[in-house]
Amino acid sequence: RTYSIGASVPWRIGDWAMRTYPTQKLLHPQLARTGCSKEAADAITALGLDCVNPQPSDRPTIADVLHKLADLS
């Protein structure tokens, strides 16, 4: 069976994340149990939000994403 989620779904998720992130309720509580610091989790979340920026020209390239993730490790 094949399902289509529609082209607007990623933008709805991005919109939700952008509205939710400032209240700090976006991160799952279980993330703390993985050893991920709050600073790293915040940086990853901010990077993810950059990736769903409504303005495509403002999104990071995959190379930028990889560099930022490498800097976190």
Distance bins in CASP14 RR format, pairs under 12 A and 6 or more apart:
PFRMAT RR
TARGET T0000
AUTHOR 0000-0000-0000
RMODE 2
METHOD distances of the structure
MODEL  1
3 9 0 0 0 0 0 1 0 0 0 0 0
5 11 0 0 0 0 0 1 0 0 0 0 0
5 12 0 0 0 0 1 0 0 0 0 0 0
5 13 0 0 0 0 1 0 0 0 0 0 0
6 12 0 0 0 0 1 0 0 0 0 0 0
6 13 0 0 0 0 0 1 0 0 0 0 0
8 14 0 0 0 0 0 1 0 0 0 0 0
8 15 0 0 0 0 1 0 0 0 0 0 0
9 15 0 0 0 0 0 1 0 0 0 0 0
9 16 0 0 0 0 0 1 0 0 0 0 0
9 52 0 0 0 0 0 1 0 0 0 0 0
10 16 0 0 0 0 0 1 0 0 0 0 0
10 17 0 0 0 0 0 1 0 0 0 0 0
10 48 0 0 0 0 0 1 0 0 0 0 0
10 51 0 0 0 0 1 0 0 0 0 0 0
10 52 1 0 0 1 0 0 0 0 0 0 0
10 53 0 0 0 0 0 1 0 0 0 0 0
10 54 0 0 0 0 0 1 0 0 0 0 0
10 59 0 0 0 0 0 1 0 0 0 0 0
11 17 0 0 0 0 0 1 0 0 0 0 0
11 18 0 0 0 0 0 1 0 0 0 0 0
11 52 1 0 0 1 0 0 0 0 0 0 0
11 53 0 0 0 0 0 1 0 0 0 0 0
11 54 1 0 0 1 0 0 0 0 0 0 0
11 55 0 0 0 0 0 1 0 0 0 0 0
11 56 0 0 0 0 0 1 0 0 0 0 0
12 18 0 0 0 0 0 1 0 0 0 0 0
12 19 0 0 0 0 0 1 0 0 0 0 0
12 52 0 0 0 0 0 1 0 0 0 0 0
12 54 0 0 0 0 0 1 0 0 0 0 0
13 19 0 0 0 0 0 1 0 0 0 0 0
13 20 0 0 0 0 0 1 0 0 0 0 0
13 26 0 0 0 0 0 1 0 0 0 0 0
13 48 0 0 0 0 0 1 0 0 0 0 0
13 49 0 0 0 0 0 1 0 0 0 0 0
13 51 0 0 0 0 0 1 0 0 0 0 0
13 52 1 0 0 1 0 0 0 0 0 0 0
14 20 0 0 0 0 1 0 0 0 0 0 0
14 21 0 0 0 0 1 0 0 0 0 0 0
14 26 0 0 0 0 0 1 0 0 0 0 0
14 45 0 0 0 0 0 1 0 0 0 0 0
14 48 0 0 0 0 1 0 0 0 0 0 0
14 49 1 0 0 1 0 0 0 0 0 0 0
14 50 0 0 0 0 0 1 0 0 0 0 0
14 51 0 0 0 0 1 0 0 0 0 0 0
14 52 1 0 1 0 0 0 0 0 0 0 0
14 53 0 0 0 0 1 0 0 0 0 0 0
14 54 0 0 0 0 1 0 0 0 0 0 0
14 59 0 0 0 0 0 1 0 0 0 0 0
15 21 0 0 0 0 0 1 0 0 0 0 0
15 49 0 0 0 0 0 1 0 0 0 0 0
15 52 0 0 0 0 1 0 0 0 0 0 0
15 53 0 0 0 0 0 1 0 0 0 0 0
15 54 0 0 0 0 1 0 0 0 0 0 0
16 23 0 0 0 0 0 1 0 0 0 0 0
16 25 0 0 0 0 0 1 0 0 0 0 0
16 26 0 0 0 0 1 0 0 0 0 0 0
16 49 0 0 0 0 0 1 0 0 0 0 0
16 52 0 0 0 0 1 0 0 0 0 0 0
17 23 0 0 0 0 0 1 0 0 0 0 0
17 25 0 0 0 0 0 1 0 0 0 0 0
17 26 1 0 0 1 0 0 0 0 0 0 0
17 27 0 0 0 0 0 1 0 0 0 0 0
17 44 0 0 0 0 0 1 0 0 0 0 0
17 45 1 0 0 1 0 0 0 0 0 0 0
17 46 0 0 0 0 0 1 0 0 0 0 0
17 47 0 0 0 0 0 1 0 0 0 0 0
17 48 1 0 0 1 0 0 0 0 0 0 0
17 49 1 0 1 0 0 0 0 0 0 0 0
17 50 0 0 0 0 0 1 0 0 0 0 0
17 51 0 0 0 0 0 1 0 0 0 0 0
17 52 1 0 0 1 0 0 0 0 0 0 0
17 53 0 0 0 0 0 1 0 0 0 0 0
17 54 0 0 0 0 0 1 0 0 0 0 0
18 26 0 0 0 0 1 0 0 0 0 0 0
18 45 0 0 0 0 0 1 0 0 0 0 0
18 46 0 0 0 0 0 1 0 0 0 0 0
18 48 0 0 0 0 0 1 0 0 0 0 0
18 49 1 0 1 0 0 0 0 0 0 0 0
18 50 0 0 0 0 0 1 0 0 0 0 0
18 51 0 0 0 0 0 1 0 0 0 0 0
18 52 1 0 0 1 0 0 0 0 0 0 0
18 53 0 0 0 0 1 0 0 0 0 0 0
18 54 0 0 0 0 1 0 0 0 0 0 0
19 25 0 0 0 0 0 1 0 0 0 0 0
19 26 0 0 0 0 1 0 0 0 0 0 0
19 49 0 0 0 0 0 1 0 0 0 0 0
20 26 1 0 1 0 0 0 0 0 0 0 0
20 27 0 0 0 0 1 0 0 0 0 0 0
20 28 0 0 0 0 0 1 0 0 0 0 0
20 45 0 0 0 0 1 0 0 0 0 0 0
20 49 0 0 0 0 1 0 0 0 0 0 0
21 27 0 0 0 0 1 0 0 0 0 0 0
21 41 0 0 0 0 0 1 0 0 0 0 0
21 42 0 0 0 0 1 0 0 0 0 0 0
21 44 0 0 0 0 0 1 0 0 0 0 0
21 45 1 0 0 1 0 0 0 0 0 0 0
21 46 1 0 0 1 0 0 0 0 0 0 0
21 47 0 0 0 0 0 1 0 0 0 0 0
21 48 0 0 0 0 1 0 0 0 0 0 0
21 49 1 0 0 1 0 0 0 0 0 0 0
21 50 0 0 0 0 0 1 0 0 0 0 0
21 52 0 0 0 0 0 1 0 0 0 0 0
22 42 0 0 0 0 0 1 0 0 0 0 0
22 45 0 0 0 0 0 1 0 0 0 0 0
22 46 0 0 0 0 0 1 0 0 0 0 0
22 49 0 0 0 0 0 1 0 0 0 0 0
24 38 0 0 0 0 1 0 0 0 0 0 0
24 41 0 0 0 0 0 1 0 0 0 0 0
24 42 0 0 0 0 1 0 0 0 0 0 0
24 45 0 0 0 0 1 0 0 0 0 0 0
25 45 0 0 0 0 0 1 0 0 0 0 0
26 41 0 0 0 0 1 0 0 0 0 0 0
26 42 0 0 0 0 1 0 0 0 0 0 0
26 44 0 0 0 0 0 1 0 0 0 0 0
26 45 1 0 1 0 0 0 0 0 0 0 0
26 46 0 0 0 0 0 1 0 0 0 0 0
26 48 0 0 0 0 0 1 0 0 0 0 0
26 49 0 0 0 0 1 0 0 0 0 0 0
27 33 0 0 0 0 0 1 0 0 0 0 0
27 34 0 0 0 0 0 1 0 0 0 0 0
27 36 0 0 0 0 1 0 0 0 0 0 0
27 37 0 0 0 0 0 1 0 0 0 0 0
27 38 0 0 0 0 1 0 0 0 0 0 0
27 39 0 0 0 0 0 1 0 0 0 0 0
27 40 0 0 0 0 0 1 0 0 0 0 0
27 41 1 0 1 0 0 0 0 0 0 0 0
27 42 1 0 0 1 0 0 0 0 0 0 0
27 43 0 0 0 0 0 1 0 0 0 0 0
27 44 0 0 0 0 1 0 0 0 0 0 0
27 45 1 0 0 1 0 0 0 0 0 0 0
27 46 0 0 0 0 0 1 0 0 0 0 0
28 34 0 0 0 0 1 0 0 0 0 0 0
28 36 0 0 0 0 0 1 0 0 0 0 0
28 41 0 0 0 0 1 0 0 0 0 0 0
28 44 0 0 0 0 0 1 0 0 0 0 0
28 45 0 0 0 0 0 1 0 0 0 0 0
29 36 0 0 0 0 0 1 0 0 0 0 0
29 38 0 0 0 0 0 1 0 0 0 0 0
29 41 0 0 0 0 0 1 0 0 0 0 0
30 36 0 0 0 0 0 1 0 0 0 0 0
30 41 0 0 0 0 0 1 0 0 0 0 0
31 37 0 0 0 0 1 0 0 0 0 0 0
31 38 0 0 0 0 1 0 0 0 0 0 0
31 40 0 0 0 0 1 0 0 0 0 0 0
31 41 1 0 1 0 0 0 0 0 0 0 0
31 42 0 0 0 0 0 1 0 0 0 0 0
31 44 0 0 0 0 1 0 0 0 0 0 0
31 45 0 0 0 0 1 0 0 0 0 0 0
32 38 1 0 0 1 0 0 0 0 0 0 0
32 40 0 0 0 0 0 1 0 0 0 0 0
32 41 0 0 0 0 1 0 0 0 0 0 0
33 41 0 0 0 0 0 1 0 0 0 0 0
34 40 0 0 0 0 0 1 0 0 0 0 0
34 41 0 0 0 0 1 0 0 0 0 0 0
34 44 0 0 0 0 0 1 0 0 0 0 0
35 41 0 0 0 0 1 0 0 0 0 0 0
36 42 0 0 0 0 0 1 0 0 0 0 0
36 43 0 0 0 0 0 1 0 0 0 0 0
36 44 1 0 0 1 0 0 0 0 0 0 0
36 45 0 0 0 0 0 1 0 0 0 0 0
36 72 0 0 0 0 1 0 0 0 0 0 0
36 73 0 0 0 0 0 1 0 0 0 0 0
37 43 0 0 0 0 1 0 0 0 0 0 0
37 44 0 0 0 0 0 1 0 0 0 0 0
37 72 0 0 0 0 1 0 0 0 0 0 0
37 73 0 0 0 0 0 1 0 0 0 0 0
38 44 0 0 0 0 0 1 0 0 0 0 0
38 45 0 0 0 0 0 1 0 0 0 0 0
39 45 0 0 0 0 0 1 0 0 0 0 0
39 46 0 0 0 0 0 1 0 0 0 0 0
39 71 0 0 0 0 0 1 0 0 0 0 0
39 72 0 0 0 0 1 0 0 0 0 0 0
40 46 0 0 0 0 0 1 0 0 0 0 0
40 47 0 0 0 0 0 1 0 0 0 0 0
40 68 0 0 0 0 0 1 0 0 0 0 0
40 69 0 0 0 0 1 0 0 0 0 0 0
40 71 0 0 0 0 0 1 0 0 0 0 0
40 72 1 0 1 0 0 0 0 0 0 0 0
40 73 0 0 0 0 1 0 0 0 0 0 0
41 47 0 0 0 0 0 1 0 0 0 0 0
41 48 0 0 0 0 0 1 0 0 0 0 0
41 72 0 0 0 0 1 0 0 0 0 0 0
42 48 0 0 0 0 0 1 0 0 0 0 0
42 49 0 0 0 0 0 1 0 0 0 0 0
42 72 0 0 0 0 0 1 0 0 0 0 0
43 49 0 0 0 0 0 1 0 0 0 0 0
43 50 0 0 0 0 0 1 0 0 0 0 0
43 65 0 0 0 0 0 1 0 0 0 0 0
43 68 1 0 0 1 0 0 0 0 0 0 0
43 69 0 0 0 0 1 0 0 0 0 0 0
43 70 0 0 0 0 0 1 0 0 0 0 0
43 71 0 0 0 0 1 0 0 0 0 0 0
43 72 1 0 1 0 0 0 0 0 0 0 0
43 73 0 0 0 0 0 1 0 0 0 0 0
44 50 0 0 0 0 0 1 0 0 0 0 0
44 51 0 0 0 0 0 1 0 0 0 0 0
44 65 0 0 0 0 0 1 0 0 0 0 0
44 68 0 0 0 0 1 0 0 0 0 0 0
44 69 1 0 0 1 0 0 0 0 0 0 0
44 71 0 0 0 0 0 1 0 0 0 0 0
44 72 1 0 0 1 0 0 0 0 0 0 0
44 73 0 0 0 0 0 1 0 0 0 0 0
45 51 0 0 0 0 0 1 0 0 0 0 0
45 52 0 0 0 0 0 1 0 0 0 0 0
45 72 0 0 0 0 0 1 0 0 0 0 0
46 52 0 0 0 0 0 1 0 0 0 0 0
46 53 0 0 0 0 0 1 0 0 0 0 0
46 60 0 0 0 0 0 1 0 0 0 0 0
46 65 0 0 0 0 0 1 0 0 0 0 0
46 68 0 0 0 0 1 0 0 0 0 0 0
46 69 0 0 0 0 0 1 0 0 0 0 0
46 72 0 0 0 0 0 1 0 0 0 0 0
47 53 0 0 0 0 0 1 0 0 0 0 0
47 59 0 0 0 0 0 1 0 0 0 0 0
47 60 1 0 0 1 0 0 0 0 0 0 0
47 62 0 0 0 0 0 1 0 0 0 0 0
47 64 0 0 0 0 1 0 0 0 0 0 0
47 65 1 0 0 1 0 0 0 0 0 0 0
47 66 0 0 0 0 0 1 0 0 0 0 0
47 67 0 0 0 0 0 1 0 0 0 0 0
47 68 1 0 1 0 0 0 0 0 0 0 0
47 69 1 0 0 1 0 0 0 0 0 0 0
47 70 0 0 0 0 0 1 0 0 0 0 0
47 71 0 0 0 0 0 1 0 0 0 0 0
47 72 0 0 0 0 1 0 0 0 0 0 0
48 59 0 0 0 0 1 0 0 0 0 0 0
48 60 0 0 0 0 1 0 0 0 0 0 0
48 64 0 0 0 0 0 1 0 0 0 0 0
48 65 0 0 0 0 1 0 0 0 0 0 0
48 68 0 0 0 0 1 0 0 0 0 0 0
48 69 0 0 0 0 0 1 0 0 0 0 0
49 58 0 0 0 0 0 1 0 0 0 0 0
49 59 0 0 0 0 0 1 0 0 0 0 0
49 60 0 0 0 0 0 1 0 0 0 0 0
50 56 0 0 0 0 0 1 0 0 0 0 0
50 58 1 0 0 1 0 0 0 0 0 0 0
50 59 1 0 0 1 0 0 0 0 0 0 0
50 60 1 0 1 0 0 0 0 0 0 0 0
50 61 0 0 0 0 0 1 0 0 0 0 0
50 64 0 0 0 0 1 0 0 0 0 0 0
50 65 0 0 0 0 1 0 0 0 0 0 0
50 68 0 0 0 0 1 0 0 0 0 0 0
51 58 0 0 0 0 0 1 0 0 0 0 0
51 59 1 0 1 0 0 0 0 0 0 0 0
51 60 1 0 0 1 0 0 0 0 0 0 0
51 61 0 0 0 0 0 1 0 0 0 0 0
51 62 0 0 0 0 1 0 0 0 0 0 0
51 64 0 0 0 0 1 0 0 0 0 0 0
51 65 1 0 0 1 0 0 0 0 0 0 0
51 66 0 0 0 0 0 1 0 0 0 0 0
51 68 0 0 0 0 0 1 0 0 0 0 0
51 69 0 0 0 0 0 1 0 0 0 0 0
52 58 0 0 0 0 0 1 0 0 0 0 0
52 59 1 0 0 1 0 0 0 0 0 0 0
52 60 0 0 0 0 0 1 0 0 0 0 0
52 65 0 0 0 0 0 1 0 0 0 0 0
53 59 1 0 1 0 0 0 0 0 0 0 0
53 60 0 0 0 0 1 0 0 0 0 0 0
58 64 0 0 0 0 0 1 0 0 0 0 0
59 65 0 0 0 0 1 0 0 0 0 0 0
60 66 0 0 0 0 1 0 0 0 0 0 0
60 67 0 0 0 0 1 0 0 0 0 0 0
60 68 1 0 0 1 0 0 0 0 0 0 0
60 69 0 0 0 0 0 1 0 0 0 0 0
61 67 0 0 0 0 1 0 0 0 0 0 0
61 68 0 0 0 0 0 1 0 0 0 0 0
62 68 0 0 0 0 0 1 0 0 0 0 0
62 69 0 0 0 0 0 1 0 0 0 0 0
63 69 0 0 0 0 0 1 0 0 0 0 0
63 70 0 0 0 0 0 1 0 0 0 0 0
64 70 0 0 0 0 0 1 0 0 0 0 0
64 71 0 0 0 0 0 1 0 0 0 0 0
65 71 0 0 0 0 0 1 0 0 0 0 0
65 72 0 0 0 0 0 1 0 0 0 0 0
66 72 0 0 0 0 0 1 0 0 0 0 0
66 73 0 0 0 0 0 1 0 0 0 0 0
67 73 0 0 0 0 0 1 0 0 0 0 0
END
